[in-house]
Amino acid sequence: MFRRVAIIGGGAAAATLLSELLEHPAAQPLHLDWYTGGVAQARGVAYGSASVRYLLNVRAASMSMFAGKPRGFLDFAQRGDPSIAGTDFLPRRLYGDYLEAEVARALETAAVQGHDVQILPFMVDALVPEQNGVTVISGEESRPADAAVLALGALPPQPLGGVDEAALASGRYVVDPWPFLAAAKADPAPRKVVLIGLGLTAVDVLLELSALWPNAEFTALSRHGLFPEAHLAQASAPVDDGAELVEQMRDAPDIRSWIRLVREATGSSDDWRTVIDGLRPHLSSLWGELGLEERARFMRHARWAWERARHRLPPQIEQSMHELEASGRLHRLRGRMRSARLDGEQIKLDLELPGVVAANQVTADVVIQTVGLNTDVQRTGHPLMRQLVTNGHVTSDPLGLGCAAETDGRLRHGEETWPRLYAIGSLLRGTLWESTAMPEIRMQARHLADRFLRP
């Protein structure tokens, strides 16, 4: 049993693990140090915005914080509004309220049961893992732990190649959209905005800024110029458990075969979404069947299509995007950015567009990078991850998908595995692939709690 556990990170993954540990029966009182890093406790970046425009991309019935309480979030939401259905896509702000409420309840229970929980609103500067524990260093203070868990969420985004220093220094090229959106004010001034990327983050930016800036025009550039797919208006369930397709994929663990098999399955289904959803419980084990070369091939050729199909928009958000486009305020481009440089009061972009031989340039008042999740620990500016990589305490996943790790979350250093240094969530993407959404995170939290509190 690990009695003293350090949880590093202030978002949903950290809050879920903390609550699971406090919900589990423990033979002895626990001492938990939760380093929240100064962010909104439990909410993190994902659920920290006060905007009502951001919706969850998963229906309410599937968003419980606890694997053992599948109706948790839905029950919380219905206490405030009984008309809410499990099929609804609810505001992310409400989900942040739910996380906070569950953490508060867990802390009350902890006090009654004699657990010692220290909520430390500080960054962790360094970790020193050893065979019998981990030393956690924050400022001038160091604390020992029986085990430490990195629950950092996405790492800070990095500028794309070709962006000059003057563009970054001007503030007109925005690398991290979330602080920018949090500070944005209503403004009727006309302006041209370019988004680099067209995934879920880009949709959030478009929703917010199109409302705040009613006279702004938007151009969104991505490799294929396509929005994410959308959920059906009505919930649908897989027609079977997907076992036959999964077995066929296991028999032929290469990306070309998998693409063919999935296309055949979706082509013969009434709705392709049911095929994708049927695969979801098996994705981590299927990912484990692929060698490094096949994983790299997936990243090059199939990742974009998979993520469009897997991470979908609520239907009402899809409708808003089509309306914005139909109004003439949004234009989508297929291609990539070659460079971005400051040109007076604007940013000038050099673009590479399919079928266009001549140089193609676009100018914008603001350029916002919306390329999605950053998990590359080798190149991150995150101070703790830099320390861990530089000191050889963790090894980067070879494809930049977080840290090399075992499937139970233990982090690797070279060919060895730390027995008491773990990760949860996005840092495990290279090992598990599916490791960023609440259904996967809550299962990871439950398994870690089982492991830590085992007598």
Sequence and secondary structure as in RCSB ss.txt:
>XXXX:A:sequence
MFRRVAIIGGGAAAATLLSELLEHPAAQPLHLDWYTGGVAQARGVAYGSASVRYLLNVRAASMSMFAGKPRGFLD
FAQRGDPSIAGTDFLPRRLYGDYLEAEVARALETAAVQGHDVQILPFMVDALVPEQNGVTVISGEESRPADAAVL
ALGALPPQPLGGVDEAALASGRYVVDPWPFLAAAKADPAPRKVVLIGLGLTAVDVLLELSALWPNAEFTALSRHG
LFPEAHLAQASAPVDDGAELVEQMRDAPDIRSWIRLVREATGSSDDWRTVIDGLRPHLSSLWGELGLEERARFMR
HARWAWERARHRLPPQIEQSMHELEASGRLHRLRGRMRSARLDGEQIKLDLELPGVVAANQVTADVVIQTVGLNT
DVQRTGHPLMRQLVTNGHVTSDPLGLGCAAETDGRLRHGEETWPRLYAIGSLLRGTLWESTAMPEIRMQARHLAD
RFLRP
>XXXX:A:secstr
   EEEEE  SHHHHHHHHHHHHS  SS  EEEEE TTS TTTTTTT    SS B SS GGG  S TT TTHHHH
HHHHH TT  TT   BHHHHHHHHHHHHHHHHHHHHHHT EEEEE S   EEEEETTEEEEEETTEEEEESEEEE
   S      TTB HHHHHHTSEES HHHHHHH       EEEEEE  SHHHHHHHHHHHHH TTEEEEEEESS 
    B  SS    SS  HHHHHHHHHS SHHHHHHHHHHHHHTSS HHHHHHHHGGGHHHHHHHS HHHHHHHHH
HTHHHHHHHHS B HHHHHHHHHHHHTTSEEEEESEEEEEEEETTEEEEEEE TT  S EEEEESEEEE      
 TTS   HHHHHHHHTTSS B TTSSSB B TTSEEEETTEEEEEEEE SGGGHHHHS  SSHHHHHHHHHHHHH
HHT  
